[in-house]
Amino acid sequence: METYILSFRAPLRTLLQRQQIFDKLHLEFPQIGLISIDMDDKQFVMNIEASERIENDIQSSLLSYGYRLAFVNAKTKNNLNPKIKTA
């Protein structure tokens, strides 16, 4: 099973209310994992770890709560530990 890192651009308001957003997302999407907000080129980027591509659902859900996000990209996350050698 692949894991995705879904990245969204978010305004400062999102950063200031991140705990409320994290709680709402975890209630609505139990399949998501780690959520982080980082500063990238003077803009905030919210990264969400998910087991499937649900970026449209996340955007729709947060928009219904009054939060605007812009989907940037989705990357697959390598689930293997780099310290473990495979044959």
C-alpha positions, 0 to 999 in steps of 0.5 A: 500500500502506498502512502501519499504526502498531499501538499496544500498552500495555506494562508496565515489564518490556517497556521493560526487555527491549525489545531482546530483544522487538524482536529476536524480533519482527523475526525472526518478522515481517520485514514490520514496520518501526520499533518504539518504546516511549514513555511516555504518561500514566504507561504505556508504549506500544509502537508498531510500524510494519507493512504489514498489520494483524497485531496479533493475531499480535504479541500471540499471539507475545509472549504465547508468550514471556511478555510481555503487551501490550494492543492499543490502536489502529491508525492508517494512516500517510501515506506521502507526505512533507509537503514534496513538493507534488502536483498 
